[in-house]
């Protein structure tokens, strides 16, 4: 039987308890400290979560290193780098160094806020409406922010052993580059790792997806460019493939699937990466004791960032919206400002931007054509090939295009950029979409020259009828679509 008096003395009391030490959790804790609150930051570790390890930073570091390697090995630019070799262990060391550097910055910042933020290491579980237990401690707080992130989703018919059959939690730690790699799932994560291992030049990569094309959430022209490039770098895509089983046999894993013609196939690989999405990591939190409603897929029911429990907010991958590190941080800041009466403006999800680290790079903000059609929104879209951009000509890399969408009255709807440095092109349009901006605002912006962002400018001018390039003269290089 619990000794209530002893229990009351043992409990640590805070203004806010933040559960999760990833991008959302750290941002929320520090914002609360800004407001003079005493905060408990509870996480199972490592500090930084998937925003650093086995996620946003580690995979992007690996992508950059692989891209540098494949670029250096080219022989069509006046030099021949084909004799270059890859040391996988050294590459892994560079990835680890980047993650350690990023984590040390967080550790340094939290140390400076030690009087306002206490870090509690352990897996949190609610034991009462306003109390959690973690790491042998009990913490009670007036308010809570749930920011525990997500974990890889594994279909029930696939058994992950962490060695031959792996998820994104394991693939960056394999001891040697696989000779044959199967990737199940052709969304952003699957396509990203397909790019990495193909670029490192030692791995035969096969990508399996149940959809008829990769990146099905993007327009056909975007996925077509990526698919064409994948074929060029040696990634074989199995479209409309239904995975039946994955079986570890000795030092190999055998994949059995039904192909797009309905024929059963089997093949063996050194590793199989299961990249079928992510799910909120809410299991085992005891959220019912706090009065927090959880949806069937594990996501927390929210209105903005508020849950159905008046003392609990949620941010990041645990909410049923986009799983992006930048959005997670934004939601956490919004949640803290909301809970302490700052009345923050609503988050405009239509203005959230993303980069897909593929070959070629893809950047996105707002609506694409298929999204606009699904919402019944009329639009005009300008498509401008990178072959018209002088920065791309200078880089000797003209694959891809810019596509800008706007309503008939000129209000901006969305932007897609496919090609090198795509991520540098979208922030201006993201800002304008959030402000209800128009094509005129894009056209009035003076861009540096030569720059890849000039493709966005030319797309706006194309819709305004003022472009240097006319579709009738530049057939195949620029055009306008009405939807």
MARMAR-521351 format. One record per residue (C-alpha): x, y, z; residue in one letter; residue number from 1. Coordinates in steps of 0.1 Angstrom, whole numbers, plus 5000, padded with zeros to 4 digits. Example, Ala and Ser with C-alpha at 12.3 -4.5 7.8 and 13.67 -1.06 7.14 Angstrom:
2
c1 5123	c2 4955	c3 5078	res a	n 1
c1 5137	c2 4989	c3 5071	res s	n 2
END
This chain:
483
c1 5000	c2 5000	c3 5000	res x	n 1
c1 5013	c2 5035	c3 4991	res x	n 2
c1 5025	c2 5057	c3 5019	res x	n 3
c1 5007	c2 5089	c3 5008	res x	n 4
c1 5029	c2 5113	c3 5029	res x	n 5
c1 5061	c2 5097	c3 5017	res x	n 6
c1 5048	c2 5098	c3 4981	res x	n 7
c1 5039	c2 5135	c3 4984	res x	n 8
c1 5074	c2 5143	c3 4995	res x	n 9
c1 5091	c2 5122	c3 4967	res x	n 10
c1 5072	c2 5138	c3 4939	res x	n 11
c1 5090	c2 5166	c3 4919	res x	n 12
c1 5066	c2 5194	c3 4910	res x	n 13
c1 5069	c2 5215	c3 4878	res x	n 14
c1 5050	c2 5241	c3 4859	res x	n 15
c1 5054	c2 5220	c3 4827	res x	n 16
c1 5065	c2 5185	c3 4820	res x	n 17
c1 5077	c2 5179	c3 4784	res x	n 18
c1 5077	c2 5142	c3 4774	res x	n 19
c1 5102	c2 5137	c3 4746	res x	n 20
c1 5136	c2 5150	c3 4738	res x	n 21
c1 5135	c2 5153	c3 4701	res x	n 22
c1 5130	c2 5185	c3 4680	res x	n 23
c1 5095	c2 5192	c3 4694	res x	n 24
c1 5104	c2 5184	c3 4730	res x	n 25
c1 5136	c2 5205	c3 4732	res x	n 26
c1 5119	c2 5234	c3 4714	res x	n 27
c1 5089	c2 5233	c3 4738	res x	n 28
c1 5111	c2 5231	c3 4769	res x	n 29
c1 5133	c2 5260	c3 4759	res x	n 30
c1 5103	c2 5282	c3 4749	res x	n 31
c1 5087	c2 5275	c3 4783	res x	n 32
c1 5120	c2 5285	c3 4800	res x	n 33
c1 5119	c2 5317	c3 4780	res x	n 34
c1 5086	c2 5324	c3 4797	res x	n 35
c1 5100	c2 5318	c3 4832	res x	n 36
c1 5085	c2 5284	c3 4838	res x	n 37
c1 5101	c2 5255	c3 4856	res x	n 38
c1 5103	c2 5226	c3 4832	res x	n 39
c1 5109	c2 5188	c3 4834	res x	n 40
c1 5122	c2 5175	c3 4801	res x	n 41
c1 5116	c2 5137	c3 4802	res x	n 42
c1 5131	c2 5115	c3 4775	res x	n 43
c1 5145	c2 5080	c3 4771	res x	n 44
c1 5174	c2 5093	c3 4750	res x	n 45
c1 5194	c2 5099	c3 4731	res x	n 46
c1 5189	c2 5137	c3 4734	res x	n 47
c1 5178	c2 5151	c3 4701	res x	n 48
c1 5159	c2 5119	c3 4691	res x	n 49
c1 5152	c2 5112	c3 4655	res x	n 50
c1 5159	c2 5149	c3 4647	res x	n 51
c1 5195	c2 5138	c3 4650	res x	n 52
c1 5200	c2 5101	c3 4652	res x	n 53
c1 5187	c2 5076	c3 4627	res x	n 54
c1 5167	c2 5104	c3 4613	res x	n 55
c1 5167	c2 5140	c3 4600	res x	n 56
c1 5204	c2 5148	c3 4606	res x	n 57
c1 5221	c2 5114	c3 4603	res x	n 58
c1 5204	c2 5104	c3 4570	res x	n 59
c1 5210	c2 5138	c3 4555	res x	n 60
c1 5246	c2 5137	c3 4564	res x	n 61
c1 5249	c2 5103	c3 4548	res x	n 62
c1 5230	c2 5117	c3 4517	res x	n 63
c1 5254	c2 5146	c3 4513	res x	n 64
c1 5285	c2 5124	c3 4517	res x	n 65
c1 5271	c2 5099	c3 4491	res x	n 66
c1 5263	c2 5128	c3 4468	res x	n 67
c1 5298	c2 5142	c3 4471	res x	n 68
c1 5312	c2 5107	c3 4464	res x	n 69
c1 5292	c2 5101	c3 4432	res x	n 70
c1 5298	c2 5136	c3 4420	res x	n 71
c1 5336	c2 5133	c3 4425	res x	n 72
c1 5336	c2 5100	c3 4406	res x	n 73
c1 5322	c2 5116	c3 4374	res x	n 74
c1 5342	c2 5115	c3 4342	res x	n 75
c1 5321	c2 5139	c3 4320	res x	n 76
c1 5333	c2 5172	c3 4334	res x	n 77
c1 5369	c2 5175	c3 4322	res x	n 78
c1 5383	c2 5152	c3 4348	res x	n 79
c1 5381	c2 5115	c3 4356	res x	n 80
c1 5374	c2 5104	c3 4392	res x	n 81
c1 5365	c2 5068	c3 4386	res x	n 82
c1 5395	c2 5056	c3 4407	res x	n 83
c1 5380	c2 5071	c3 4439	res x	n 84
c1 5372	c2 5045	c3 4466	res x	n 85
c1 5347	c2 5045	c3 4494	res x	n 86
c1 5355	c2 5035	c3 4530	res x	n 87
c1 5321	c2 5027	c3 4546	res x	n 88
c1 5335	c2 5028	c3 4582	res x	n 89
c1 5350	c2 5062	c3 4576	res x	n 90
c1 5317	c2 5074	c3 4561	res x	n 91
c1 5299	c2 5062	c3 4592	res x	n 92
c1 5324	c2 5080	c3 4613	res x	n 93
c1 5316	c2 5113	c3 4596	res x	n 94
c1 5279	c2 5107	c3 4601	res x	n 95
c1 5285	c2 5100	c3 4638	res x	n 96
c1 5306	c2 5131	c3 4641	res x	n 97
c1 5279	c2 5153	c3 4627	res x	n 98
c1 5253	c2 5138	c3 4651	res x	n 99
c1 5277	c2 5142	c3 4681	res x	n 100
c1 5283	c2 5179	c3 4672	res x	n 101
c1 5246	c2 5186	c3 4670	res x	n 102
c1 5238	c2 5168	c3 4702	res x	n 103
c1 5266	c2 5186	c3 4720	res x	n 104
c1 5250	c2 5220	c3 4711	res x	n 105
c1 5217	c2 5209	c3 4727	res x	n 106
c1 5235	c2 5196	c3 4758	res x	n 107
c1 5254	c2 5229	c3 4761	res x	n 108
c1 5221	c2 5249	c3 4757	res x	n 109
c1 5203	c2 5228	c3 4783	res x	n 110
c1 5232	c2 5231	c3 4807	res x	n 111
c1 5229	c2 5269	c3 4805	res x	n 112
c1 5193	c2 5266	c3 4814	res x	n 113
c1 5198	c2 5241	c3 4843	res x	n 114
c1 5180	c2 5263	c3 4867	res x	n 115
c1 5148	c2 5263	c3 4845	res x	n 116
c1 5149	c2 5229	c3 4828	res x	n 117
c1 5156	c2 5197	c3 4846	res x	n 118
c1 5163	c2 5167	c3 4824	res x	n 119
c1 5148	c2 5134	c3 4836	res x	n 120
c1 5161	c2 5103	c3 4817	res x	n 121
c1 5137	c2 5074	c3 4814	res x	n 122
c1 5106	c2 5063	c3 4796	res x	n 123
c1 5076	c2 5082	c3 4809	res x	n 124
c1 5043	c2 5067	c3 4819	res x	n 125
c1 5013	c2 5085	c3 4833	res x	n 126
c1 5004	c2 5070	c3 4867	res x	n 127
c1 4978	c2 5097	c3 4875	res x	n 128
c1 4961	c2 5126	c3 4857	res x	n 129
c1 4989	c2 5150	c3 4865	res x	n 130
c1 5018	c2 5127	c3 4873	res x	n 131
c1 5043	c2 5106	c3 4853	res x	n 132
c1 5069	c2 5081	c3 4864	res x	n 133
c1 5103	c2 5079	c3 4846	res x	n 134
c1 5137	c2 5067	c3 4855	res x	n 135
c1 5127	c2 5059	c3 4890	res x	n 136
c1 5113	c2 5094	c3 4897	res x	n 137
c1 5077	c2 5107	c3 4899	res x	n 138
c1 5070	c2 5141	c3 4883	res x	n 139
c1 5039	c2 5161	c3 4887	res x	n 140
c1 5031	c2 5192	c3 4867	res x	n 141
c1 5003	c2 5217	c3 4860	res x	n 142
c1 5007	c2 5211	c3 4823	res x	n 143
c1 5021	c2 5186	c3 4799	res x	n 144
c1 5035	c2 5186	c3 4764	res x	n 145
c1 5035	c2 5152	c3 4746	res x	n 146
c1 5063	c2 5152	c3 4720	res x	n 147
c1 5076	c2 5116	c3 4719	res x	n 148
c1 5079	c2 5115	c3 4681	res x	n 149
c1 5074	c2 5084	c3 4660	res x	n 150
c1 5089	c2 5050	c3 4653	res x	n 151
c1 5092	c2 5030	c3 4620	res x	n 152
c1 5060	c2 5013	c3 4609	res x	n 153
c1 5065	c2 4975	c3 4603	res x	n 154
c1 5037	c2 4956	c3 4586	res x	n 155
c1 5025	c2 4926	c3 4606	res x	n 156
c1 5037	c2 4901	c3 4580	res x	n 157
c1 5073	c2 4913	c3 4582	res x	n 158
c1 5097	c2 4904	c3 4611	res x	n 159
c1 5125	c2 4928	c3 4617	res x	n 160
c1 5156	c2 4913	c3 4633	res x	n 161
c1 5178	c2 4944	c3 4632	res x	n 162
c1 5205	c2 4925	c3 4613	res x	n 163
c1 5193	c2 4912	c3 4579	res x	n 164
c1 5158	c2 4927	c3 4580	res x	n 165
c1 5161	c2 4963	c3 4592	res x	n 166
c1 5144	c2 4996	c3 4595	res x	n 167
c1 5158	c2 5032	c3 4594	res x	n 168
c1 5168	c2 5026	c3 4630	res x	n 169
c1 5194	c2 5001	c3 4619	res x	n 170
c1 5204	c2 5006	c3 4582	res x	n 171
c1 5230	c2 5033	c3 4589	res x	n 172
c1 5248	c2 5009	c3 4613	res x	n 173
c1 5252	c2 4979	c3 4591	res x	n 174
c1 5289	c2 4968	c3 4594	res x	n 175
c1 5296	c2 4968	c3 4556	res x	n 176
c1 5280	c2 4981	c3 4525	res x	n 177
c1 5255	c2 4955	c3 4512	res x	n 178
c1 5260	c2 4941	c3 4478	res x	n 179
c1 5223	c2 4936	c3 4473	res x	n 180
c1 5198	c2 4957	c3 4491	res x	n 181
c1 5160	c2 4954	c3 4489	res x	n 182
c1 5140	c2 4984	c3 4501	res x	n 183
c1 5103	c2 4978	c3 4508	res x	n 184
c1 5084	c2 5011	c3 4505	res x	n 185
c1 5089	c2 5039	c3 4479	res x	n 186
c1 5079	c2 5069	c3 4500	res x	n 187
c1 5104	c2 5096	c3 4510	res x	n 188
c1 5124	c2 5074	c3 4534	res x	n 189
c1 5127	c2 5044	c3 4510	res x	n 190
c1 5136	c2 5066	c3 4481	res x	n 191
c1 5161	c2 5085	c3 4502	res x	n 192
c1 5181	c2 5054	c3 4512	res x	n 193
c1 5178	c2 5041	c3 4477	res x	n 194
c1 5196	c2 5073	c3 4466	res x	n 195
c1 5223	c2 5070	c3 4492	res x	n 196
c1 5233	c2 5034	c3 4486	res x	n 197
c1 5231	c2 5037	c3 4448	res x	n 198
c1 5254	c2 5068	c3 4450	res x	n 199
c1 5280	c2 5050	c3 4471	res x	n 200
c1 5284	c2 5027	c3 4441	res x	n 201
c1 5288	c2 4993	c3 4458	res x	n 202
c1 5252	c2 4982	c3 4462	res x	n 203
c1 5226	c2 4968	c3 4438	res x	n 204
c1 5194	c2 4985	c3 4450	res x	n 205
c1 5159	c2 4972	c3 4444	res x	n 206
c1 5129	c2 4992	c3 4455	res x	n 207
c1 5095	c2 4976	c3 4461	res x	n 208
c1 5063	c2 4995	c3 4463	res x	n 209
c1 5026	c2 4985	c3 4461	res x	n 210
c1 5017	c2 5016	c3 4442	res x	n 211
c1 5021	c2 5019	c3 4404	res x	n 212
c1 5047	c2 5047	c3 4408	res x	n 213
c1 5071	c2 5060	c3 4434	res x	n 214
c1 5062	c2 5091	c3 4454	res x	n 215
c1 5025	c2 5087	c3 4447	res x	n 216
c1 5016	c2 5118	c3 4469	res x	n 217
c1 5034	c2 5140	c3 4443	res x	n 218
c1 5024	c2 5148	c3 4408	res x	n 219
c1 5033	c2 5124	c3 4380	res x	n 220
c1 5059	c2 5147	c3 4365	res x	n 221
c1 5078	c2 5148	c3 4398	res x	n 222
c1 5079	c2 5111	c3 4403	res x	n 223
c1 5087	c2 5105	c3 4367	res x	n 224
c1 5119	c2 5126	c3 4369	res x	n 225
c1 5130	c2 5108	c3 4400	res x	n 226
c1 5121	c2 5074	c3 4385	res x	n 227
c1 5141	c2 5082	c3 4354	res x	n 228
c1 5171	c2 5092	c3 4375	res x	n 229
c1 5168	c2 5061	c3 4396	res x	n 230
c1 5171	c2 5040	c3 4365	res x	n 231
c1 5202	c2 5059	c3 4355	res x	n 232
c1 5220	c2 5053	c3 4388	res x	n 233
c1 5210	c2 5017	c3 4390	res x	n 234
c1 5180	c2 5016	c3 4413	res x	n 235
c1 5155	c2 4990	c3 4400	res x	n 236
c1 5119	c2 4998	c3 4410	res x	n 237
c1 5093	c2 4970	c3 4413	res x	n 238
c1 5060	c2 4987	c3 4408	res x	n 239
c1 5027	c2 4974	c3 4420	res x	n 240
c1 5045	c2 4948	c3 4440	res x	n 241
c1 5027	c2 4929	c3 4468	res x	n 242
c1 5052	c2 4917	c3 4495	res x	n 243
c1 5042	c2 4882	c3 4507	res x	n 244
c1 5071	c2 4875	c3 4531	res x	n 245
c1 5106	c2 4882	c3 4541	res x	n 246
c1 5126	c2 4852	c3 4554	res x	n 247
c1 5161	c2 4852	c3 4569	res x	n 248
c1 5181	c2 4823	c3 4554	res x	n 249
c1 5216	c2 4821	c3 4567	res x	n 250
c1 5234	c2 4853	c3 4558	res x	n 251
c1 5207	c2 4864	c3 4534	res x	n 252
c1 5171	c2 4875	c3 4535	res x	n 253
c1 5146	c2 4862	c3 4509	res x	n 254
c1 5119	c2 4884	c3 4497	res x	n 255
c1 5088	c2 4868	c3 4482	res x	n 256
c1 5064	c2 4890	c3 4462	res x	n 257
c1 5037	c2 4891	c3 4436	res x	n 258
c1 5047	c2 4914	c3 4407	res x	n 259
c1 5025	c2 4937	c3 4386	res x	n 260
c1 5016	c2 4908	c3 4363	res x	n 261
c1 5004	c2 4886	c3 4392	res x	n 262
c1 5034	c2 4863	c3 4391	res x	n 263
c1 5050	c2 4852	c3 4423	res x	n 264
c1 5087	c2 4860	c3 4426	res x	n 265
c1 5115	c2 4853	c3 4451	res x	n 266
c1 5150	c2 4868	c3 4454	res x	n 267
c1 5177	c2 4869	c3 4481	res x	n 268
c1 5195	c2 4900	c3 4494	res x	n 269
c1 5222	c2 4908	c3 4519	res x	n 270
c1 5198	c2 4933	c3 4537	res x	n 271
c1 5162	c2 4942	c3 4535	res x	n 272
c1 5152	c2 4977	c3 4546	res x	n 273
c1 5115	c2 4980	c3 4556	res x	n 274
c1 5106	c2 5017	c3 4549	res x	n 275
c1 5068	c2 5016	c3 4550	res x	n 276
c1 5063	c2 5048	c3 4570	res x	n 277
c1 5063	c2 5058	c3 4606	res x	n 278
c1 5037	c2 5057	c3 4635	res x	n 279
c1 5034	c2 5079	c3 4666	res x	n 280
c1 5053	c2 5065	c3 4695	res x	n 281
c1 5024	c2 5068	c3 4720	res x	n 282
c1 5022	c2 5032	c3 4731	res x	n 283
c1 5029	c2 5026	c3 4768	res x	n 284
c1 5025	c2 5063	c3 4778	res x	n 285
c1 4993	c2 5056	c3 4798	res x	n 286
c1 4976	c2 5086	c3 4781	res x	n 287
c1 4942	c2 5074	c3 4791	res x	n 288
c1 4950	c2 5082	c3 4827	res x	n 289
c1 4956	c2 5118	c3 4817	res x	n 290
c1 4924	c2 5119	c3 4797	res x	n 291
c1 4941	c2 5122	c3 4764	res x	n 292
c1 4922	c2 5107	c3 4734	res x	n 293
c1 4943	c2 5085	c3 4710	res x	n 294
c1 4932	c2 5076	c3 4675	res x	n 295
c1 4934	c2 5041	c3 4660	res x	n 296
c1 4968	c2 5046	c3 4644	res x	n 297
c1 4983	c2 5059	c3 4677	res x	n 298
c1 4980	c2 5096	c3 4669	res x	n 299
c1 4968	c2 5120	c3 4695	res x	n 300
c1 4935	c2 5138	c3 4688	res x	n 301
c1 4942	c2 5175	c3 4688	res x	n 302
c1 4926	c2 5208	c3 4680	res x	n 303
c1 4956	c2 5228	c3 4669	res x	n 304
c1 4980	c2 5216	c3 4695	res x	n 305
c1 4955	c2 5211	c3 4723	res x	n 306
c1 4944	c2 5176	c3 4733	res x	n 307
c1 4910	c2 5167	c3 4748	res x	n 308
c1 4926	c2 5169	c3 4783	res x	n 309
c1 4927	c2 5206	c3 4793	res x	n 310
c1 4961	c2 5203	c3 4809	res x	n 311
c1 4978	c2 5184	c3 4780	res x	n 312
c1 4991	c2 5196	c3 4746	res x	n 313
c1 5008	c2 5176	c3 4719	res x	n 314
c1 5033	c2 5185	c3 4691	res x	n 315
c1 5053	c2 5168	c3 4664	res x	n 316
c1 5049	c2 5133	c3 4650	res x	n 317
c1 5023	c2 5123	c3 4676	res x	n 318
c1 4998	c2 5146	c3 4660	res x	n 319
c1 4979	c2 5135	c3 4628	res x	n 320
c1 4996	c2 5158	c3 4603	res x	n 321
c1 5030	c2 5160	c3 4585	res x	n 322
c1 5059	c2 5143	c3 4602	res x	n 323
c1 5086	c2 5170	c3 4597	res x	n 324
c1 5112	c2 5181	c3 4622	res x	n 325
c1 5106	c2 5218	c3 4614	res x	n 326
c1 5069	c2 5215	c3 4618	res x	n 327
c1 5074	c2 5196	c3 4651	res x	n 328
c1 5095	c2 5225	c3 4665	res x	n 329
c1 5069	c2 5250	c3 4653	res x	n 330
c1 5040	c2 5231	c3 4669	res x	n 331
c1 5059	c2 5228	c3 4702	res x	n 332
c1 5065	c2 5265	c3 4704	res x	n 333
c1 5029	c2 5272	c3 4695	res x	n 334
c1 5017	c2 5247	c3 4722	res x	n 335
c1 5037	c2 5264	c3 4749	res x	n 336
c1 5026	c2 5299	c3 4739	res x	n 337
c1 4990	c2 5287	c3 4738	res x	n 338
c1 4991	c2 5271	c3 4772	res x	n 339
c1 5005	c2 5302	c3 4788	res x	n 340
c1 4981	c2 5327	c3 4772	res x	n 341
c1 5002	c2 5343	c3 4745	res x	n 342
c1 4974	c2 5336	c3 4719	res x	n 343
c1 4998	c2 5325	c3 4691	res x	n 344
c1 4985	c2 5327	c3 4655	res x	n 345
c1 4972	c2 5294	c3 4640	res x	n 346
c1 4998	c2 5273	c3 4622	res x	n 347
c1 4993	c2 5275	c3 4585	res x	n 348
c1 5000	c2 5240	c3 4574	res x	n 349
c1 4996	c2 5250	c3 4537	res x	n 350
c1 5028	c2 5270	c3 4541	res x	n 351
c1 5049	c2 5242	c3 4555	res x	n 352
c1 5078	c2 5233	c3 4533	res x	n 353
c1 5098	c2 5200	c3 4529	res x	n 354
c1 5129	c2 5187	c3 4511	res x	n 355
c1 5131	c2 5152	c3 4498	res x	n 356
c1 5168	c2 5141	c3 4497	res x	n 357
c1 5166	c2 5121	c3 4465	res x	n 358
c1 5183	c2 5120	c3 4432	res x	n 359
c1 5175	c2 5146	c3 4421	res x	n 360
c1 5166	c2 5167	c3 4451	res x	n 361
c1 5130	c2 5176	c3 4454	res x	n 362
c1 5115	c2 5205	c3 4474	res x	n 363
c1 5078	c2 5212	c3 4481	res x	n 364
c1 5055	c2 5237	c3 4497	res x	n 365
c1 5018	c2 5240	c3 4496	res x	n 366
c1 4996	c2 5222	c3 4470	res x	n 367
c1 5006	c2 5202	c3 4440	res x	n 368
c1 4982	c2 5196	c3 4411	res x	n 369
c1 4967	c2 5164	c3 4424	res x	n 370
c1 4961	c2 5180	c3 4458	res x	n 371
c1 4944	c2 5211	c3 4442	res x	n 372
c1 4922	c2 5188	c3 4421	res x	n 373
c1 4912	c2 5167	c3 4451	res x	n 374
c1 4902	c2 5199	c3 4469	res x	n 375
c1 4883	c2 5212	c3 4439	res x	n 376
c1 4905	c2 5243	c3 4437	res x	n 377
c1 4909	c2 5259	c3 4403	res x	n 378
c1 4945	c2 5267	c3 4394	res x	n 379
c1 4971	c2 5276	c3 4368	res x	n 380
c1 5005	c2 5261	c3 4369	res x	n 381
c1 5037	c2 5272	c3 4352	res x	n 382
c1 5064	c2 5246	c3 4345	res x	n 383
c1 5099	c2 5258	c3 4337	res x	n 384
c1 5127	c2 5234	c3 4329	res x	n 385
c1 5161	c2 5237	c3 4346	res x	n 386
c1 5176	c2 5237	c3 4312	res x	n 387
c1 5165	c2 5274	c3 4310	res x	n 388
c1 5183	c2 5283	c3 4342	res x	n 389
c1 5219	c2 5296	c3 4338	res x	n 390
c1 5229	c2 5284	c3 4373	res x	n 391
c1 5219	c2 5249	c3 4363	res x	n 392
c1 5238	c2 5253	c3 4330	res x	n 393
c1 5269	c2 5264	c3 4350	res x	n 394
c1 5265	c2 5234	c3 4373	res x	n 395
c1 5262	c2 5212	c3 4342	res x	n 396
c1 5231	c2 5197	c3 4358	res x	n 397
c1 5199	c2 5206	c3 4340	res x	n 398
c1 5177	c2 5177	c3 4351	res x	n 399
c1 5144	c2 5187	c3 4366	res x	n 400
c1 5121	c2 5217	c3 4367	res x	n 401
c1 5102	c2 5243	c3 4387	res x	n 402
c1 5064	c2 5241	c3 4389	res x	n 403
c1 5045	c2 5271	c3 4405	res x	n 404
c1 5008	c2 5269	c3 4412	res x	n 405
c1 4984	c2 5299	c3 4417	res x	n 406
c1 4947	c2 5305	c3 4417	res x	n 407
c1 4933	c2 5323	c3 4387	res x	n 408
c1 4934	c2 5356	c3 4406	res x	n 409
c1 4971	c2 5351	c3 4412	res x	n 410
c1 4972	c2 5340	c3 4448	res x	n 411
c1 4999	c2 5314	c3 4454	res x	n 412
c1 4990	c2 5278	c3 4460	res x	n 413
c1 5022	c2 5258	c3 4459	res x	n 414
c1 5056	c2 5252	c3 4445	res x	n 415
c1 5076	c2 5221	c3 4435	res x	n 416
c1 5112	c2 5222	c3 4426	res x	n 417
c1 5131	c2 5192	c3 4412	res x	n 418
c1 5168	c2 5194	c3 4407	res x	n 419
c1 5201	c2 5205	c3 4424	res x	n 420
c1 5197	c2 5229	c3 4453	res x	n 421
c1 5159	c2 5226	c3 4452	res x	n 422
c1 5157	c2 5232	c3 4489	res x	n 423
c1 5170	c2 5267	c3 4485	res x	n 424
c1 5141	c2 5278	c3 4463	res x	n 425
c1 5110	c2 5273	c3 4484	res x	n 426
c1 5113	c2 5295	c3 4515	res x	n 427
c1 5102	c2 5327	c3 4498	res x	n 428
c1 5071	c2 5312	c3 4483	res x	n 429
c1 5064	c2 5295	c3 4517	res x	n 430
c1 5064	c2 5329	c3 4534	res x	n 431
c1 5042	c2 5344	c3 4507	res x	n 432
c1 5017	c2 5315	c3 4509	res x	n 433
c1 5014	c2 5320	c3 4546	res x	n 434
c1 5006	c2 5357	c3 4540	res x	n 435
c1 4982	c2 5352	c3 4511	res x	n 436
c1 5008	c2 5364	c3 4486	res x	n 437
c1 5004	c2 5366	c3 4449	res x	n 438
c1 5024	c2 5361	c3 4417	res x	n 439
c1 5031	c2 5399	c3 4416	res x	n 440
c1 5050	c2 5396	c3 4449	res x	n 441
c1 5073	c2 5369	c3 4434	res x	n 442
c1 5078	c2 5389	c3 4402	res x	n 443
c1 5088	c2 5420	c3 4422	res x	n 444
c1 5115	c2 5402	c3 4441	res x	n 445
c1 5150	c2 5407	c3 4427	res x	n 446
c1 5170	c2 5375	c3 4427	res x	n 447
c1 5207	c2 5371	c3 4427	res x	n 448
c1 5222	c2 5359	c3 4394	res x	n 449
c1 5229	c2 5332	c3 4385	res x	n 450
c1 5208	c2 5313	c3 4410	res x	n 451
c1 5185	c2 5284	c3 4410	res x	n 452
c1 5158	c2 5305	c3 4425	res x	n 453
c1 5155	c2 5324	c3 4392	res x	n 454
c1 5135	c2 5294	c3 4380	res x	n 455
c1 5107	c2 5304	c3 4405	res x	n 456
c1 5108	c2 5339	c3 4392	res x	n 457
c1 5105	c2 5328	c3 4356	res x	n 458
c1 5076	c2 5305	c3 4365	res x	n 459
c1 5057	c2 5335	c3 4381	res x	n 460
c1 5065	c2 5356	c3 4350	res x	n 461
c1 5052	c2 5329	c3 4328	res x	n 462
c1 5018	c2 5329	c3 4345	res x	n 463
c1 5018	c2 5367	c3 4344	res x	n 464
c1 5026	c2 5367	c3 4307	res x	n 465
c1 5059	c2 5386	c3 4311	res x	n 466
c1 5084	c2 5358	c3 4309	res x	n 467
c1 5116	c2 5361	c3 4289	res x	n 468
c1 5108	c2 5326	c3 4276	res x	n 469
c1 5076	c2 5320	c3 4255	res x	n 470
c1 5061	c2 5285	c3 4254	res x	n 471
c1 5056	c2 5286	c3 4216	res x	n 472
c1 5093	c2 5292	c3 4212	res x	n 473
c1 5105	c2 5269	c3 4240	res x	n 474
c1 5084	c2 5238	c3 4234	res x	n 475
c1 5093	c2 5211	c3 4259	res x	n 476
c1 5111	c2 5235	c3 4282	res x	n 477
c1 5082	c2 5256	c3 4296	res x	n 478
c1 5045	c2 5255	c3 4295	res x	n 479
c1 5013	c2 5264	c3 4314	res x	n 480
c1 4987	c2 5240	c3 4328	res x	n 481
c1 4951	c2 5249	c3 4336	res x	n 482
c1 4933	c2 5229	c3 4362	res x	n 483
END
